[in-house]
């Protein structure tokens, strides 16, 4: 294997699959008390889709998180400086 300047999460052998994301989102951690409403989740994903920091439609290169997972959590906000693209869900 050649040495590259990308992180291991960006290499093909470490790509997160749709099946893995679905399995994560089905875990007990993602119960209705912890998750953003579907409309907020969809809006967050749309904002991230337009962001140049989104790599391969999944990974945020600003923080390294898996966007389809993190965007589902209501307590999380976008990590970009200056307030980010989206905020935690207010109670």
Secondary structure, DSSP 8 states (H G I E B T S, - for coil): ----SS-GGGSGGG---HHHHHHHHTSGGG-TTTB--HHHHHHHHHHHHT-TTEETTTEETTT--BHHHHTTBTT----SGGG-S------
